[in-house]
Amino acid sequence: MHSILICDDQPDIVNALKIYLTPEGYTLHTAHTGAQAVETVKNEEIDLVLLDIMMPVMDGITAAA
């Protein structure tokens, strides 16, 4: 199954996305900063990243670059 990284600094948004995606059988990873997202992509096989733009430590635009 495909692997998705959910990255958002607001836990409620991360949890809501997990509620919708878990029943579909995706492998889910989470991060709460852009820096955590970059590390996760380096260490895991990720097929799709759902990435917030405005986050602490490293914003989503910088993380995606």
C-alpha positions as a Python dict, from the first residue, in 0.01 Angstrom:
ca = {
    (1, 'M'): (0, 0, 0),
    (2, 'H'): (106, 358, -51),
    (3, 'S'): (268, 567, 219),
    (4, 'I'): (157, 922, 303),
    (5, 'L'): (332, 1183, 515),
    (6, 'I'): (99, 1428, 689),
    (7, 'C'): (282, 1741, 802),
    (8, 'D'): (103, 2015, 993),
    (9, 'D'): (176, 2199, 1317),
    (10, 'Q'): (-187, 2174, 1428),
    (11, 'P'): (-258, 1832, 1583),
    (12, 'D'): (-632, 1858, 1509),
    (13, 'I'): (-565, 1877, 1136),
    (14, 'V'): (-323, 1584, 1149),
    (15, 'N'): (-576, 1378, 1344),
    (16, 'A'): (-861, 1465, 1106),
    (17, 'L'): (-658, 1356, 805),
    (18, 'K'): (-561, 1035, 983),
    (19, 'I'): (-930, 963, 1050),
    (20, 'Y'): (-1008, 988, 677),
    (21, 'L'): (-700, 807, 545),
    (22, 'T'): (-658, 520, 792),
    (23, 'P'): (-965, 322, 674),
    (24, 'E'): (-835, 343, 317),
    (25, 'G'): (-535, 133, 416),
    (26, 'Y'): (-257, 386, 363),
    (27, 'T'): (59, 373, 570),
    (28, 'L'): (63, 707, 750),
    (29, 'H'): (356, 905, 885),
    (30, 'T'): (325, 1236, 1068),
    (31, 'A'): (544, 1540, 1124),
    (32, 'H'): (475, 1872, 1294),
    (33, 'T'): (751, 2087, 1143),
    (34, 'G'): (909, 2113, 802),
    (35, 'A'): (1236, 1986, 947),
    (36, 'Q'): (1063, 1672, 1076),
    (37, 'A'): (904, 1622, 734),
    (38, 'V'): (1242, 1642, 560),
    (39, 'E'): (1389, 1385, 800),
    (40, 'T'): (1093, 1152, 749),
    (41, 'V'): (1125, 1170, 370),
    (42, 'K'): (1497, 1091, 402),
    (43, 'N'): (1433, 786, 622),
    (44, 'E'): (1107, 643, 487),
    (45, 'E'): (966, 556, 147),
    (46, 'I'): (695, 821, 102),
    (47, 'D'): (458, 832, -196),
    (48, 'L'): (267, 1149, -111),
    (49, 'V'): (327, 1444, 122),
    (50, 'L'): (41, 1655, 256),
    (51, 'L'): (235, 1960, 367),
    (52, 'D'): (120, 2274, 548),
    (53, 'I'): (291, 2593, 434),
    (54, 'M'): (301, 2795, 758),
    (55, 'M'): (483, 2596, 1028),
    (56, 'P'): (749, 2664, 1291),
    (57, 'V'): (1117, 2566, 1255),
    (58, 'M'): (1095, 2524, 875),
    (59, 'D'): (796, 2627, 663),
    (60, 'G'): (641, 2399, 406),
    (61, 'I'): (779, 2586, 106),
    (62, 'T'): (1136, 2551, 232),
    (63, 'A'): (1078, 2186, 321),
    (64, 'A'): (949, 2110, -28),
    (65, 'A'): (1239, 2280, -205),
}
